[in-house]
Amino acid sequence: MVVIRGNLLKCIVILRDDGKRACSLRKIALQKSNTYITFFDSDGISRKGLYLARESEKHKKEKKARKKGLLREYLEAAAIAILLALFIRAFVVQAFKIPSGSMEPTLLIGDHILVNKFIYGIKVPFVNKTIIPISEPKRGDIIVFIYPLDRKKDFIKRAIGLPGDEIRIVNNRIYINGKPYDDPHGVYEANENGNRNLGPIIVPDDSLFVMGDNRDHSYDSRYWGFVPMESVKGKAMIIYWSWPHWKRFAHIIK
């Protein structure tokens, strides 16, 4: 006689001493009480062990806990991925799309670019206060910055004048500190559009004078003034996608 505590049983497997399953179970009788189930084997089968395939309350709880654990792992992985993406976007690199032709032919409408936000220092998000300075924008850098007249907008232009520089433009010829500026990126049309003469003006401390490469079709420092250094978000780095100009994929921005 074998006495087993518990009430939840689905099937019974009885093994002989040699490990083989007993063939005859027809004479097994069951008697059930409140706390015990008693099995009588009238064949007197010699057995090595009794294996019960059953689904107990403990098993259900363990299964439920495993499901909760798996869901928790997925949620934790998703949360970590989101936090990592936010961290990268805030401090390392951010994606932008070019909406206008003010930087043509360097950047075209539809170009998707990555901007290095780490190169000029680590800033506090939303406040744009630099807490760890790394470098300053250089003349010729293509930078993304907060538009001074509407801080909800981001602009992209090329840095021409640095703090303390004297800028003067005569018939589209740029002079910096009295010397002609080698301007290989500037494109002008053969008409009278655009601001062809300016200055001289002095770039204030902690500010930049910026211009679009498409000089006759760029709304830049010639019209609205200087860019505060704290408004600079980063340096344009690479074109990671462009449509319909798909051949510009992975093009390094200079």
C-alpha positions as CSV (number, residue, x, y, z in Angstrom):
1,M,0.0,0.0,0.0
2,V,1.2,3.5,-0.9
3,V,-0.1,6.5,0.9
4,I,0.3,9.9,-0.8
5,R,-0.8,13.2,0.7
6,G,-2.6,15.6,-1.6
7,N,-5.8,15.7,-3.7
8,L,-4.7,16.8,-7.2
9,L,-3.6,13.8,-9.2
10,K,-3.8,13.3,-13.0
11,C,-2.1,10.0,-13.6
12,I,-0.1,7.3,-11.9
13,V,2.9,5.4,-13.3
14,I,4.2,2.4,-11.3
15,L,7.6,1.0,-12.0
16,R,9.0,-2.5,-11.3
17,D,12.4,-3.1,-9.7
18,D,13.8,-3.5,-13.2
19,G,12.6,0.0,-14.2
20,K,9.9,-1.3,-16.6
21,R,6.4,0.0,-16.4
22,A,3.9,-2.3,-14.8
23,C,1.4,-3.6,-17.3
24,S,-1.5,-4.4,-15.1
25,L,-3.3,-1.5,-13.4
26,R,-6.8,-3.0,-13.6
27,K,-7.0,-4.1,-10.0
28,I,-5.8,-0.8,-8.4
29,A,-8.5,0.5,-6.1
30,L,-8.7,4.0,-4.7
31,Q,-10.0,5.2,-1.4
32,K,-10.1,8.9,-0.9
33,S,-10.4,10.8,2.4
34,N,-10.1,14.5,3.2
35,T,-6.4,14.5,3.3
36,Y,-5.1,11.2,1.9
37,I,-5.5,9.1,-1.2
38,T,-4.7,5.4,-0.6
39,F,-3.8,3.0,-3.4
40,F,-4.2,-0.8,-3.1
41,D,-2.2,-3.0,-5.5
42,S,-3.8,-6.4,-5.3
43,D,-1.3,-7.8,-7.8
44,G,1.5,-7.2,-5.3
45,I,3.6,-5.5,-7.9
46,S,7.2,-4.9,-6.8
47,R,8.0,-1.4,-7.6
48,K,11.0,0.8,-7.5
49,G,9.3,4.2,-7.5
50,L,6.1,6.0,-8.1
51,Y,6.0,8.9,-10.5
52,L,3.0,11.2,-10.5
53,A,2.3,13.6,-13.4
54,R,0.2,16.2,-11.8
55,E,-0.6,19.9,-11.8
56,S,-0.5,21.2,-8.2
57,E,-1.2,24.7,-6.8
58,K,2.5,25.1,-6.2
59,H,3.2,24.4,-9.9
60,K,0.6,26.9,-11.0
61,K,2.2,29.5,-8.8
62,E,5.6,28.8,-10.1
63,K,4.4,29.0,-13.7
64,K,2.7,32.3,-13.0
65,A,5.8,33.6,-11.4
66,R,7.8,32.6,-14.4
67,K,5.5,34.5,-16.7
68,K,5.7,37.6,-14.5
69,G,9.5,37.3,-14.5
70,L,9.6,37.1,-18.3
71,L,7.3,40.1,-18.6
72,R,9.5,42.0,-16.1
73,E,12.6,41.2,-18.1
74,Y,11.0,42.5,-21.3
75,L,9.9,45.7,-19.6
76,E,13.3,46.2,-18.0
77,A,15.0,45.7,-21.3
78,A,12.7,48.2,-23.0
79,A,13.2,50.8,-20.2
80,I,16.9,50.5,-20.5
81,A,16.8,50.8,-24.3
82,I,14.6,54.0,-24.0
83,L,16.9,55.5,-21.3
84,L,20.0,54.7,-23.4
85,A,18.4,56.3,-26.5
86,L,17.5,59.4,-24.6
87,F,21.0,59.7,-23.1
88,I,22.6,59.3,-26.6
89,R,20.2,61.9,-28.0
90,A,20.8,64.4,-25.2
91,F,24.6,64.1,-24.9
92,V,26.2,62.3,-27.9
93,V,24.4,62.4,-31.2
94,Q,21.1,63.6,-32.6
95,A,19.4,63.1,-36.0
96,F,18.1,66.0,-38.1
97,K,16.5,66.4,-41.5
98,I,17.3,69.2,-43.9
99,P,14.1,71.1,-44.7
100,S,15.4,73.9,-47.0
101,G,18.0,74.7,-49.6
102,S,20.0,77.3,-47.6
103,M,23.0,75.0,-47.3
104,E,23.0,73.8,-50.9
105,P,25.1,72.3,-52.5
106,T,26.7,71.0,-49.3
107,L,23.4,69.8,-47.8
108,L,20.3,69.1,-49.9
109,I,16.6,69.1,-49.1
110,G,15.8,65.6,-47.8
111,D,19.2,64.9,-46.3
112,H,19.1,63.1,-43.0
113,I,22.1,64.0,-40.9
114,L,23.7,63.0,-37.6
115,V,25.0,65.8,-35.4
116,N,27.8,65.3,-32.9
117,K,26.6,66.9,-29.7
118,F,29.6,65.8,-27.6
119,I,32.3,67.6,-29.6
120,Y,31.6,71.0,-28.1
121,G,31.0,69.9,-24.5
122,I,28.4,68.3,-22.3
123,K,25.3,70.4,-21.7
124,V,22.4,70.2,-19.3
125,P,19.3,69.2,-21.4
126,F,16.7,71.9,-21.8
127,V,18.8,74.5,-20.1
128,N,21.7,74.3,-22.7
129,K,24.3,75.2,-20.1
130,T,27.7,73.7,-20.7
131,I,28.9,71.8,-17.6
132,I,32.0,70.2,-19.2
133,P,33.5,72.2,-22.1
134,I,35.5,70.2,-24.6
135,S,36.1,72.4,-27.6
136,E,34.8,75.5,-29.4
137,P,33.3,75.8,-32.8
138,K,35.9,76.4,-35.5
139,R,35.6,78.6,-38.5
140,G,34.1,76.6,-41.3
141,D,32.2,74.1,-39.0
142,I,28.6,73.4,-40.0
143,I,26.7,73.7,-36.8
144,V,23.1,73.1,-35.7
145,F,21.8,75.8,-33.3
146,I,18.7,77.1,-31.7
147,Y,17.3,80.0,-33.8
148,P,17.7,83.1,-31.7
149,L,14.4,84.7,-32.8
150,D,12.4,81.5,-32.2
151,R,13.9,79.0,-29.7
152,K,11.4,76.3,-30.9
153,K,13.3,76.1,-34.2
154,D,16.7,74.6,-35.0
155,F,18.8,76.1,-37.8
156,I,21.9,74.8,-39.6
157,K,24.6,77.1,-41.0
158,R,28.3,77.4,-41.4
159,A,30.4,79.3,-38.8
160,I,32.2,82.2,-40.5
161,G,33.0,84.7,-37.7
162,L,34.3,83.7,-34.3
163,P,34.2,85.8,-31.0
164,G,36.1,89.1,-31.5
165,D,36.3,88.9,-35.3
166,E,35.6,91.9,-37.4
167,I,33.4,90.9,-40.3
168,R,32.9,92.9,-43.5
169,I,31.3,91.9,-46.8
170,V,31.9,93.9,-50.0
171,N,30.2,92.7,-53.2
172,N,29.9,89.2,-51.7
173,R,33.6,89.2,-50.8
174,I,34.1,88.3,-47.1
175,Y,36.8,90.0,-45.1
176,I,37.7,88.8,-41.6
177,N,39.9,91.1,-39.5
178,G,40.7,93.1,-42.7
179,K,41.9,90.0,-44.7
180,P,40.0,88.3,-47.5
181,Y,38.4,85.0,-46.4
182,D,39.0,82.0,-48.5
183,D,35.4,80.9,-49.0
184,P,35.3,77.7,-51.0
185,H,31.8,76.7,-49.9
186,G,29.9,79.9,-50.7
187,V,27.7,79.9,-53.8
188,Y,26.3,83.1,-55.3
189,E,23.9,83.6,-58.2
190,A,24.7,86.1,-61.0
191,N,21.9,88.5,-59.9
192,E,21.4,91.3,-57.4
193,N,19.5,89.2,-54.8
194,G,20.9,88.8,-51.3
195,N,22.8,91.0,-48.9
196,R,26.0,91.7,-50.8
197,N,27.5,94.3,-48.5
198,L,27.7,94.3,-44.7
199,G,29.7,95.9,-41.9
200,P,32.2,96.1,-40.6
201,I,30.7,94.5,-37.5
202,I,32.4,92.9,-34.5
203,V,31.3,89.4,-33.3
204,P,30.5,89.6,-29.6
205,D,32.1,87.4,-27.0
206,D,30.5,83.9,-26.8
207,S,28.8,84.4,-30.1
208,L,29.2,83.3,-33.8
209,F,28.5,84.9,-37.2
210,V,27.0,82.2,-39.4
211,M,26.0,82.0,-43.1
212,G,24.4,79.4,-45.3
213,D,26.4,78.1,-48.2
214,N,23.7,79.0,-50.7
215,R,24.4,82.7,-49.9
216,D,21.6,84.3,-52.0
217,H,19.0,82.0,-50.5
218,S,20.0,81.8,-46.9
219,Y,18.4,83.6,-43.9
220,D,21.4,84.0,-41.6
221,S,23.5,86.3,-39.4
222,R,23.5,89.0,-42.2
223,Y,19.8,89.5,-41.4
224,W,19.1,88.6,-37.8
225,G,22.4,88.8,-36.0
226,F,24.7,86.5,-34.0
227,V,24.3,83.0,-32.6
228,P,25.0,82.8,-28.8
229,M,27.5,80.0,-28.1
230,E,25.1,78.4,-25.6
231,S,22.6,77.9,-28.4
232,V,24.9,75.7,-30.4
233,K,23.7,72.1,-30.3
234,G,26.5,70.4,-32.2
235,K,28.5,69.9,-35.4
236,A,27.0,68.2,-38.5
237,M,28.9,65.0,-39.0
238,I,27.5,62.6,-41.6
239,I,24.5,62.1,-43.9
240,Y,23.0,58.7,-42.9
241,W,20.1,58.8,-45.4
242,S,18.9,61.0,-48.2
243,W,15.9,60.8,-50.4
244,P,15.7,61.0,-53.4
245,H,19.5,61.5,-53.3
246,W,20.2,58.0,-52.0
247,K,23.8,57.9,-53.3
248,R,24.6,60.5,-50.6
249,F,24.3,57.7,-48.0
250,A,27.2,57.8,-45.5
251,H,28.6,61.0,-47.0
252,I,30.9,62.9,-44.6
253,I,29.9,66.5,-44.1
254,K,32.6,69.1,-44.6
